[in-house]
Amino acid sequence: MRSRMLHAAVAAALMCTGTASRAADFIFTFGTDSSDPILNNAVAGTVTGRILGLPDDGTAAAIQVLIDSYSPDGSLAYPIDATSWFSQFENSFTVDGGVIIAAAFHADNDFFSPSLDRLYINIPIYGSGGTNYASLGSNNGTSIWNNQGFGAVTFTRIDGAVPEPATWALMLLGFGAAGMALRRKRAQLAIA
């Protein structure tokens, strides 16, 4: 009987280790390159936000891309979710070993917002390099942008405190083993 329970517990733990790993979240930041003559509506400043729901390894679309701060207007009262905007053209991020190694994101809020909000991360517009661009609340009158591509965006991983399924399985297996040991000890004390 004990042998069957042990085999079942080991099988359950092994099944849980094959589940998908947790999502990876990142903070992104980019600023204006004021030395670029093409940037006619650019103002000095930085954009900071979060990219949420990427795999630990692989290429996928982000679940959310939030803009947390946009310096021409000061800090935002609440994060703006660019993935909820009307026009979604690009949403692809590649993560390798917990690091973003490729990115392409392009969203516009052009049909339902009079302010024509936009966010580009590494989108080729001028030449072969990618453009990083953000304009919020100004109908593209002012913006933060550069044509320096992927290298001009800083991505920092946000480490979550949620254990992976395999960790939960091993923890539950340990609690079960400790419970069985206590139960067995009580049974031996009752007999003696």
Buried (B, 14 or more C-beta within 10 A) or exposed (E): EEEEEBEEBEEEBEEBEEEEEBBBBBBBBBBBBEEBEEBEEBBEBBBBBBBBBBBBBEEBBBBBBBBBBBBBEEEBEEBBBBBEBEEBEBBBBBBEEEEBEEBBBBBBBBEEBEBBBBBBBBBEEEEEBBBBBBBBBBEEEBBBBBBBBBEBBEBEBEEEEEEBBBEBBBEBBEEBEEEBEEEEEEEEEEEE
